[in-house]
Amino acid sequence: MSEISRRSFLQRSAVAALGLTVVPNTVLGKSWGHTAPTDKMNIAGVGIGGMGNANLGNMTSENIVALCDVDWKYAAKGGFARCPEAKKYKDYRVMFDEMGDSIDGVLVATADHTHAIITAQAITMGKHVYCQKPLTHTVYESRLLTKLADKYKVATQMGNQGASGSGVRQVCDWIWNGEIGEVTKVEAFTDRPIWPQGLNKPEGKVKVPKELDWELFLGPAKQRDYNPIYHPWNWRGWWDFGTGALGDMACHILHPVFKGLKLGYPTRVQASSTKLLADCAPSAQKVKLVFPARDNMPKVAMPEVEVWWYDGGIKPELPAGWPVGKNPNDSGGGVIFYGTKDILICGCYGVNPWLLSGRKPNSPKTQREVKVSHEQDWIRACKESAANRVKTTSDFSEAGPFNEMVVMGVLATRLQNLNRELLWDGQNMQFTNIKDNDEIKVMISDDFHVVNGDPKFDTKWSEPFNAKAFAAELIKHNYRDGWSLPEMPK
């Protein structure tokens, strides 16, 4: 029996013998991976200059014992200032080595491309994890974190805070009660990006600021020279580090869609966009994901459904009967569910749901009400025993499969030059209609100049290369030497 299994067995046996839902530390001790509600957690934060700092603000009920950021100038205005007593690090691996035994939970709020590698190590150490959205950079990483969290029985939460809000619960209640009928089409959009996209890769070298460890920022990503257009914040628009407007906001906007319609893996995907470059996300894109029929619910069927995504200023057409002058953008975006009985609309984070008919159904409540912050819901779950834990509102068992949906949109965009609808085998994480000898080209740069009054266009394309290998790398990244993930649990 493995050490983890032995401990899990003994812990559950002790709980059963004592007849307790929560066992005090005096009985089991913190080494059992359980913190009593009367005790404070010891939390470490990784990536605490931006959104991580805001997350820490909702975790200060606990002990913030260690903070890690590759840019100490950026972090000085964030988490370092908020939690001056915490021990400071640049390399999370050093922090885990030195502080691992005294840490109960880890906040991960780094650039997208390092979410998985930090989170996976924390989970395998038996630490509870709160990870910012998007959960991961790739489909494979999402699947891995889903399985690791299940194997190690830790409390998890993705940072899509709308999941803890009343709007998402209301959307689900109405759909599951049959208030809008069967849904076969959903359209969603965001007003992002609000950072630069559609850019050529910068040329030349720029001196790395002394406060920044650029090699640690790169982490598992391929080597490239530092440029201030990448960091801080603007990394979201660059494929090696971020997932563009879709990855940033779909975790907020599409969550009521995924949850309310009980979606799983899509079977078909297709996308189009403005100028698609090899290194940078496009300025605007449109993505279609098709999901097969799911098991019917007691009051409503779940037929095949098309989910459409728009960003960069593109919005869906408004349905007939839309209130004149009403802006569909609510808090950064919006969702339109087309049902056979009615049309349901909500904003980003699932806020302010309403029906186009004007009805206000009194549907039964189907979900746990959350009266604390998204972060505090995670802390609550961390303090409950694994055997009796009430899952958080964006536990990795849901957030992992949901994030696969989000990054599938990125895959569809980056593979659009294959000029076909792509067929997806979700179980095996592969496209079934990309042939072994299919080739694809990508645009490397696109410049425009006026020379002596005449327009001069200079567009550079790559040589054709194998599309199947390219798709495989997008599904599961080949990490740089020295960086690796744990094995996928069976």
Stockholm file with secondary structure:
# STOCKHOLM 1.0

chainA/1-490         MSEISRRSFLQRSAVAALGLTVVPNTVLGKSWGHTAPTDKMNIAGVGIGGMGNANLGNMTSENIVALCDVDWKYAAKGGFARCPEAKKYKDYRVMFDEMGDSIDGVLVATADHTHAIITAQAITMGKHVYCQKPLTHTVYESRLLTKLADKYKVATQMGNQGASGSGVRQVCDWIWNGEIGEVTKVEAFTDRPIWPQGLNKPEGKVKVPKELDWELFLGPAKQRDYNPIYHPWNWRGWWDFGTGALGDMACHILHPVFKGLKLGYPTRVQASSTKLLADCAPSAQKVKLVFPARDNMPKVAMPEVEVWWYDGGIKPELPAGWPVGKNPNDSGGGVIFYGTKDILICGCYGVNPWLLSGRKPNSPKTQREVKVSHEQDWIRACKESAANRVKTTSDFSEAGPFNEMVVMGVLATRLQNLNRELLWDGQNMQFTNIKDNDEIKVMISDDFHVVNGDPKFDTKWSEPFNAKAFAAELIKHNYRDGWSLPEMPK
#=GR chainA/1-490 SS CCHHHHHHHHHHHHHHHHTCSSCCHHHHCGGGSCCCTTSCCEEEEESCSSHHHHHHHTSTTSEEEEEECSBHHHHHTTHHHHCTTSEEESCHHHHHHHHGGGCCEEEECSCGGGHHHHHHHHHHTTCEEEECSSSCSSHHHHHHHHHHHHHHTCCEEESCGGGGSHHHHHHHHHHHTTSSCCEEEEEEEECCCCSCCSCCCCCSCCCCCTTBCHHHHHTTSCCCCCCTTTTTTGGGGBTTTCCHHHHHHHHHHSHHHHHHTTCCCCSEEEEEESSCBSSBCCSCEEEEEEECCBCCCSSCCBCCEEEEEEETTCCCCCCTTCCTTCCSCSSSEEEEEEESSCEEEEEGGGCSCEETTCCCCCCCCCSCCCCSCHHHHHHHHHTSCGGGCCCCTTCHHHHHHHHHHHHHHHHHHHTGGGCSCEEEETTTTEESSCCTTCEECCEEEEEEEEETTEEEEEEEECCCEEHHHHHHHHHSCCCCTTCCCCCCCC
#=GC SS_cons         CCHHHHHHHHHHHHHHHHTCSSCCHHHHCGGGSCCCTTSCCEEEEESCSSHHHHHHHTSTTSEEEEEECSBHHHHHTTHHHHCTTSEEESCHHHHHHHHGGGCCEEEECSCGGGHHHHHHHHHHTTCEEEECSSSCSSHHHHHHHHHHHHHHTCCEEESCGGGGSHHHHHHHHHHHTTSSCCEEEEEEEECCCCSCCSCCCCCSCCCCCTTBCHHHHHTTSCCCCCCTTTTTTGGGGBTTTCCHHHHHHHHHHSHHHHHHTTCCCCSEEEEEESSCBSSBCCSCEEEEEEECCBCCCSSCCBCCEEEEEEETTCCCCCCTTCCTTCCSCSSSEEEEEEESSCEEEEEGGGCSCEETTCCCCCCCCCSCCCCSCHHHHHHHHHTSCGGGCCCCTTCHHHHHHHHHHHHHHHHHHHTGGGCSCEEEETTTTEESSCCTTCEECCEEEEEEEEETTEEEEEEEECCCEEHHHHHHHHHSCCCCTTCCCCCCCC
//
